[in-house]
Amino acid sequence: MDNKITTKSTIELEIELNEEKLPVGIRWKSEANPQGPDYTECKAFSLALFDKEYKDTFKIDLWTKEMQVVEMDRFIFQTLRSLGDTYYRSTNNQELANEMQQFVDYFGRKTGIITDEPE
């Protein structure tokens, strides 16, 4: 695999805080945003970075008070599902990835995101 840099991309986050230092507005923008180059509003974000030198994870989770519990359930469900996919693509460990997806299915059913009713 060649490590030659061919493109760069920047992601910008803009966080508005109230007097209690709680997020009241979250926006992001990137050249790669399919919605366009301007800021896009969101209610929550989760960022995890793995430090190359210290082999530790730095994590930031923020959400606005507008974020409803049912929306947080969906956000966490989709994040967990994506993490399972990422884990499989990065390790090729099908057995453990399947077990992770079983938990995602359990979480989805417990929160009502997954139902047996046809949509």
MDTraj code that builds the backbone (N, CA, C; nanometers):
import mdtraj as md
import numpy as np

residues = "MET ASP ASN LYS ILE THR THR LYS SER THR ILE GLU LEU GLU ILE GLU LEU ASN GLU GLU LYS LEU PRO VAL GLY ILE ARG TRP LYS SER GLU ALA ASN PRO GLN GLY PRO ASP TYR THR GLU CYS LYS ALA PHE SER LEU ALA LEU PHE ASP LYS GLU TYR LYS ASP THR PHE LYS ILE ASP LEU TRP THR LYS GLU MET GLN VAL VAL GLU MET ASP ARG PHE ILE PHE GLN THR LEU ARG SER LEU GLY ASP THR TYR TYR ARG SER THR ASN ASN GLN GLU LEU ALA ASN GLU MET GLN GLN PHE VAL ASP TYR PHE GLY ARG LYS THR GLY ILE ILE THR ASP GLU PRO GLU".split()
xyz = np.array([
    [0.0838, -0.1174, 0.0000],
    [0.0000, 0.0000, 0.0000],
    [0.0887, 0.1244, 0.0000],
    [0.0586, 0.2166, -0.0896],
    [0.1355, 0.3396, -0.1047],
    [0.0843, 0.4449, -0.0054],
    [0.1729, 0.5131, 0.0661],
    [0.1340, 0.6162, 0.1616],
    [0.1435, 0.7571, 0.1040],
    [0.1531, 0.7673, -0.0275],
    [0.1609, 0.8978, -0.0916],
    [0.0264, 0.9705, -0.0772],
    [0.0303, 1.0940, -0.0285],
    [-0.0915, 1.1728, -0.0099],
    [-0.1366, 1.2261, -0.1458],
    [-0.2614, 1.1975, -0.1806],
    [-0.3154, 1.2454, -0.3081],
    [-0.4221, 1.3526, -0.2888],
    [-0.4912, 1.3521, -0.1742],
    [-0.5906, 1.4560, -0.1434],
    [-0.5929, 1.4788, 0.0070],
    [-0.6481, 1.5914, 0.0454],
    [-0.6705, 1.6223, 0.1867],
    [-0.8135, 1.6707, 0.2020],
    [-0.8698, 1.6455, 0.3185],
    [-1.0048, 1.6907, 0.3478],
    [-1.0080, 1.7450, 0.4897],
    [-1.0858, 1.8498, 0.5098],
    [-1.1012, 1.9097, 0.6412],
    [-1.2468, 1.9003, 0.6834],
    [-1.2682, 1.8630, 0.8082],
    [-1.4016, 1.8629, 0.8672],
    [-1.4001, 1.9666, 0.9782],
    [-1.4938, 2.0595, 0.9726],
    [-1.5035, 2.1641, 1.0744],
    [-1.6284, 2.1423, 1.1583],
    [-1.6125, 2.1567, 1.2904],
    [-1.7238, 2.1502, 1.3836],
    [-1.7396, 2.2864, 1.4493],
    [-1.8623, 2.3303, 1.4607],
    [-1.8912, 2.4561, 1.5293],
    [-1.9915, 2.4247, 1.6400],
    [-1.9508, 2.4502, 1.7647],
    [-2.0326, 2.4175, 1.8815],
    [-2.0690, 2.5472, 1.9530],
    [-2.1973, 2.5684, 1.9745],
    [-2.2442, 2.6836, 2.0523],
    [-2.2818, 2.6340, 2.1912],
    [-2.2292, 2.7001, 2.2937],
    [-2.2539, 2.6607, 2.4321],
    [-2.3352, 2.7677, 2.5032],
    [-2.4194, 2.7259, 2.5984],
    [-2.4918, 2.8228, 2.6801],
    [-2.4067, 2.8608, 2.8015],
    [-2.4662, 2.9324, 2.8948],
    [-2.3925, 2.9797, 3.0129],
    [-2.3384, 2.8639, 3.0975],
    [-2.4087, 2.7506, 3.0950],
    [-2.3647, 2.6337, 3.1718],
    [-2.2650, 2.5481, 3.0947],
    [-2.2197, 2.5981, 2.9799],
    [-2.1240, 2.5276, 2.8930],
    [-2.1829, 2.3998, 2.8325],
    [-2.3155, 2.3982, 2.8128],
    [-2.3829, 2.2861, 2.7486],
    [-2.4110, 2.3210, 2.6031],
    [-2.3985, 2.2249, 2.5125],
    [-2.4198, 2.2544, 2.3706],
    [-2.5653, 2.2903, 2.3410],
    [-2.5855, 2.3998, 2.2719],
    [-2.7187, 2.4397, 2.2266],
    [-2.7261, 2.4424, 2.0745],
    [-2.6112, 2.4368, 2.0099],
    [-2.6066, 2.4311, 1.8647],
    [-2.4831, 2.3559, 1.8194],
    [-2.5020, 2.2655, 1.7238],
    [-2.3905, 2.1898, 1.6674],
    [-2.4039, 2.1941, 1.5160],
    [-2.2978, 2.2345, 1.4493],
    [-2.2942, 2.2385, 1.3038],
    [-2.1613, 2.1830, 1.2557],
    [-2.1617, 2.1282, 1.1346],
    [-2.0391, 2.0768, 1.0761],
    [-2.0389, 2.1090, 0.9280],
    [-1.9163, 2.1136, 0.8730],
    [-1.9042, 2.1299, 0.7289],
    [-1.7772, 2.0627, 0.6807],
    [-1.7824, 2.0234, 0.5536],
    [-1.6703, 1.9579, 0.4889],
    [-1.6920, 1.9647, 0.3384],
    [-1.5829, 1.9650, 0.2651],
    [-1.5954, 1.9608, 0.1198],
    [-1.6644, 1.8316, 0.0762],
    [-1.6531, 1.7275, 0.1571],
    [-1.7087, 1.5966, 0.1223],
    [-1.8543, 1.5799, 0.1663],
    [-1.9138, 1.6794, 0.2290],
    [-2.0517, 1.6700, 0.2750],
    [-2.1455, 1.6614, 0.1542],
    [-2.2240, 1.5544, 0.1424],
    [-2.3139, 1.5419, 0.0282],
    [-2.4241, 1.6484, 0.0259],
    [-2.4469, 1.7165, 0.1399],
    [-2.5485, 1.8213, 0.1455],
    [-2.4943, 1.9568, 0.1008],
    [-2.3671, 1.9638, 0.0670],
    [-2.3084, 2.0884, 0.0204],
    [-2.1996, 2.1386, 0.1129],
    [-2.1312, 2.2458, 0.0723],
    [-2.0141, 2.2938, 0.1460],
    [-2.0461, 2.3809, 0.2676],
    [-2.1733, 2.4207, 0.2867],
    [-2.2089, 2.5064, 0.3998],
    [-2.2290, 2.4236, 0.5265],
    [-2.2356, 2.4932, 0.6400],
    [-2.2598, 2.4245, 0.7667],
    [-2.3935, 2.3517, 0.7638],
    [-2.3947, 2.2310, 0.8210],
    [-2.5150, 2.1495, 0.8344],
    [-2.5424, 2.1316, 0.9825],
    [-2.6662, 2.1590, 1.0240],
    [-2.7048, 2.1436, 1.1638],
    [-2.7148, 1.9961, 1.2001],
    [-2.6789, 1.9651, 1.3238],
    [-2.7017, 1.8309, 1.3771],
    [-2.7331, 1.8441, 1.5256],
    [-2.7872, 1.7391, 1.5825],
    [-2.8230, 1.7402, 1.7236],
    [-2.7197, 1.6712, 1.8111],
    [-2.6338, 1.5894, 1.7498],
    [-2.5358, 1.5149, 1.8287],
    [-2.4197, 1.4739, 1.7400],
    [-2.3063, 1.4501, 1.8042],
    [-2.1941, 1.3884, 1.7332],
    [-2.1096, 1.3110, 1.8326],
    [-2.0389, 1.2130, 1.7794],
    [-1.9497, 1.1298, 1.8579],
    [-1.8200, 1.1186, 1.7792],
    [-1.7100, 1.1499, 1.8434],
    [-1.5799, 1.1474, 1.7773],
    [-1.4843, 1.0633, 1.8615],
    [-1.4189, 0.9679, 1.7977],
    [-1.3192, 0.8857, 1.8663],
    [-1.1911, 0.8882, 1.7848],
    [-1.0817, 0.9192, 1.8504],
    [-0.9507, 0.9236, 1.7866],
    [-0.8567, 0.8319, 1.8632],
    [-0.7827, 0.7478, 1.7915],
    [-0.6870, 0.6585, 1.8552],
    [-0.5489, 0.7199, 1.8432],
    [-0.4880, 0.7526, 1.9573],
    [-0.3586, 0.8178, 1.9606],
    [-0.2488, 0.7209, 1.9176],
    [-0.1723, 0.7616, 1.8186],
    [-0.0664, 0.6774, 1.7620],
    [0.0414, 0.6438, 1.8641],
    [0.0829, 0.7436, 1.9425],
    [0.1931, 0.7235, 2.0363],
    [0.1487, 0.6548, 2.1657],
    [0.0389, 0.7027, 2.2254],
    [-0.0023, 0.6534, 2.3563],
    [-0.0936, 0.5309, 2.3497],
    [-0.1382, 0.4949, 2.2284],
    [-0.2259, 0.3784, 2.2099],
    [-0.3500, 0.3874, 2.2979],
    [-0.4075, 0.5061, 2.3019],
    [-0.5263, 0.5313, 2.3826],
    [-0.6285, 0.6053, 2.2973],
    [-0.7540, 0.5965, 2.3355],
    [-0.8615, 0.6600, 2.2601],
    [-0.9052, 0.7885, 2.3283],
    [-0.9135, 0.8934, 2.2493],
    [-0.9678, 1.0215, 2.2924],
    [-1.1081, 1.0296, 2.2348],
    [-1.2082, 1.0561, 2.3188],
    [-1.3475, 1.0508, 2.2748],
    [-1.4213, 1.1758, 2.3176],
    [-1.5003, 1.2294, 2.2260],
    [-1.5872, 1.3433, 2.2549],
    [-1.7284, 1.3062, 2.2106],
    [-1.8234, 1.3167, 2.3009],
    [-1.9645, 1.2965, 2.2704],
    [-2.0396, 1.4213, 2.3142],
    [-2.1094, 1.4835, 2.2214],
    [-2.1893, 1.6022, 2.2532],
    [-2.3271, 1.5891, 2.1898],
    [-2.4275, 1.6417, 2.2584],
    [-2.5618, 1.6470, 2.2031],
    [-2.6323, 1.7688, 2.2607],
    [-2.7247, 1.8225, 2.1826],
    [-2.8003, 1.9384, 2.2276],
    [-2.9175, 1.8919, 2.3121],
    [-2.9746, 1.9847, 2.3876],
    [-3.0897, 1.9478, 2.4705],
    [-3.2132, 1.9233, 2.3851],
    [-3.2078, 1.9586, 2.2563],
    [-3.3166, 1.9267, 2.1635],
    [-3.3221, 1.7782, 2.1313],
    [-3.2131, 1.7077, 2.1513],
    [-3.2048, 1.5655, 2.1180],
    [-3.3002, 1.4874, 2.2072],
    [-3.3981, 1.4239, 2.1454],
    [-3.4959, 1.3450, 2.2200],
    [-3.4396, 1.2053, 2.2456],
    [-3.4923, 1.1394, 2.3481],
    [-3.4438, 1.0067, 2.3845],
    [-3.4598, 0.9105, 2.2674],
    [-3.5709, 0.9147, 2.1974],
    [-3.5926, 0.8247, 2.0844],
    [-3.4899, 0.8516, 1.9736],
    [-3.4489, 0.9769, 1.9575],
    [-3.3445, 1.0099, 1.8604],
    [-3.2084, 0.9593, 1.9079],
    [-3.1805, 0.9707, 2.0368],
    [-3.0541, 0.9196, 2.0905],
    [-3.0484, 0.7680, 2.0760],
    [-3.1614, 0.7002, 2.1004],
    [-3.1656, 0.5558, 2.0796],
    [-3.1270, 0.5222, 1.9357],
    [-3.1828, 0.5933, 1.8395],
    [-3.1537, 0.5675, 1.6982],
    [-3.0080, 0.6004, 1.6666],
    [-2.9569, 0.7114, 1.7210],
    [-2.8173, 0.7520, 1.6999],
    [-2.7211, 0.6444, 1.7517],
    [-2.7470, 0.5956, 1.8724],
    [-2.6614, 0.4929, 1.9313],
    [-2.6742, 0.3624, 1.8533],
    [-2.7962, 0.3240, 1.8150],
    [-2.8183, 0.2035, 1.7350],
    [-2.7376, 0.2091, 1.6059],
    [-2.7485, 0.3197, 1.5332],
    [-2.6773, 0.3325, 1.4062],
    [-2.5261, 0.3352, 1.4267],
    [-2.4813, 0.3981, 1.5359],
    [-2.3383, 0.4030, 1.5667],
    [-2.2857, 0.2629, 1.5989],
    [-2.3585, 0.1881, 1.6806],
    [-2.3173, 0.0520, 1.7143],
    [-2.3128, -0.0365, 1.5896],
    [-2.4143, -0.0235, 1.5045],
    [-2.4172, -0.1028, 1.3814],
    [-2.2962, -0.0702, 1.2936],
    [-2.2651, 0.0575, 1.2831],
    [-2.1501, 0.1015, 1.2046],
    [-2.0187, 0.0519, 1.2652],
    [-2.0080, 0.0535, 1.3977],
    [-1.8867, 0.0036, 1.4633],
    [-1.8658, -0.1449, 1.4363],
    [-1.9733, -0.2212, 1.4358],
    [-1.9627, -0.3631, 1.4032],
    [-1.9099, -0.3834, 1.2617],
    [-1.9618, -0.3040, 1.1679],
    [-1.9146, -0.3116, 1.0289],
    [-1.7671, -0.2709, 1.0190],
    [-1.7323, -0.1640, 1.0887],
    [-1.5934, -0.1169, 1.0884],
    [-1.5010, -0.2229, 1.1464],
    [-1.5447, -0.2842, 1.2560],
    [-1.4636, -0.3876, 1.3181],
    [-1.4375, -0.5022, 1.2198],
    [-1.5430, -0.5457, 1.1503],
    [-1.5251, -0.6567, 1.0555],
    [-1.4309, -0.6176, 0.9409],
    [-1.4519, -0.4991, 0.8823],
    [-1.3669, -0.4561, 0.7706],
    [-1.2202, -0.4420, 0.8122],
    [-1.1968, -0.4032, 0.9375],
    [-1.0586, -0.3799, 0.9806],
    [-0.9885, -0.5047, 1.0328],
    [-1.0646, -0.6046, 1.0784],
    [-1.0026, -0.7245, 1.1366],
    [-1.0336, -0.8529, 1.0611],
    [-1.1404, -0.8508, 0.9840],
    [-1.1887, -0.9698, 0.9131],
    [-1.2313, -1.0804, 1.0106],
    [-1.2629, -1.0429, 1.1354],
    [-1.3066, -1.1383, 1.2368],
    [-1.4591, -1.1512, 1.2282],
    [-1.5046, -1.2426, 1.1422],
    [-1.6478, -1.2602, 1.1172],
    [-1.7243, -1.3044, 1.2413],
    [-1.6655, -1.3947, 1.3204],
    [-1.7339, -1.4473, 1.4387],
    [-1.7665, -1.3372, 1.5390],
    [-1.6679, -1.2578, 1.5740],
    [-1.6913, -1.1519, 1.6713],
    [-1.7789, -1.0407, 1.6131],
    [-1.7621, -1.0111, 1.4849],
    [-1.8474, -0.9105, 1.4203],
    [-1.9936, -0.9553, 1.4244],
    [-2.0189, -1.0837, 1.4030],
    [-2.1557, -1.1359, 1.4111],
    [-2.2116, -1.1213, 1.5522],
    [-2.1287, -1.1489, 1.6523],
    [-2.1734, -1.1336, 1.7908],
    [-2.2042, -0.9877, 1.8229],
    [-2.1236, -0.8969, 1.7697],
    [-2.1517, -0.7543, 1.7888],
    [-2.2855, -0.7184, 1.7248],
    [-2.3113, -0.7702, 1.6052],
    [-2.4373, -0.7403, 1.5363],
    [-2.5562, -0.8021, 1.6103],
    [-2.5359, -0.9131, 1.6786],
    [-2.6437, -0.9703, 1.7603],
    [-2.6805, -0.8747, 1.8727],
    [-2.5788, -0.8105, 1.9344],
    [-2.6090, -0.7119, 2.0378],
    [-2.6807, -0.5905, 1.9782],
    [-2.6376, -0.5482, 1.8592],
    [-2.7030, -0.4349, 1.7930],
    [-2.8505, -0.4675, 1.7688],
    [-2.8784, -0.5893, 1.7250],
    [-3.0160, -0.6328, 1.7032],
    [-3.0939, -0.6298, 1.8349],
    [-3.0329, -0.6809, 1.9427],
    [-3.0947, -0.6782, 2.0756],
    [-3.1244, -0.5335, 2.1172],
    [-3.0263, -0.4456, 2.1013],
    [-3.0439, -0.3048, 2.1369],
    [-3.1584, -0.2436, 2.0560],
    [-3.1609, -0.2712, 1.9260],
    [-3.2661, -0.2179, 1.8395],
    [-3.4039, -0.2645, 1.8802],
    [-3.4158, -0.3894, 1.9209],
    [-3.5459, -0.4418, 1.9651],
    [-3.5863, -0.3833, 2.1002],
    [-3.4911, -0.3721, 2.1929],
    [-3.5212, -0.3173, 2.3264],
    [-3.5628, -0.1705, 2.3198],
    [-3.5097, -0.0970, 2.2230],
    [-3.5438, 0.0452, 2.2109],
    [-3.6603, 0.0695, 2.1151],
    [-3.7087, -0.0367, 2.0495],
    [-3.8217, -0.0220, 1.9588],
    [-3.7838, 0.0224, 1.8187],
    [-3.6565, 0.0302, 1.7910],
    [-3.6125, 0.0694, 1.6558],
    [-3.6395, -0.0451, 1.5594],
    [-3.6152, -0.1670, 1.6038],
    [-3.6455, -0.2856, 1.5238],
    [-3.7733, -0.3476, 1.5793],
    [-3.8688, -0.3692, 1.4926],
    [-3.9926, -0.4360, 1.5311],
    [-4.0201, -0.5481, 1.4330],
    [-4.1087, -0.6366, 1.4695],
    [-4.1472, -0.7447, 1.3792],
    [-4.2602, -0.7021, 1.2862],
    [-4.3091, -0.5798, 1.3055],
    [-4.4178, -0.5293, 1.2218],
    [-4.3636, -0.4826, 1.0879],
    [-4.4359, -0.5121, 0.9786],
    [-4.3901, -0.4607, 0.8478],
    [-4.4025, -0.3089, 0.8430],
    [-4.3090, -0.2452, 0.7741],
    [-4.3102, -0.0976, 0.7673],
    [-4.4052, -0.0487, 0.6630],
])
top = md.Topology()
chain = top.add_chain()
for i, resn in enumerate(residues, 1):
    res = top.add_residue(resn, chain, resSeq=i)
    for name in ("N", "CA", "C"):
        top.add_atom(name, md.element.get_by_symbol(name[0]), res)
traj = md.Trajectory(xyz[None], top)
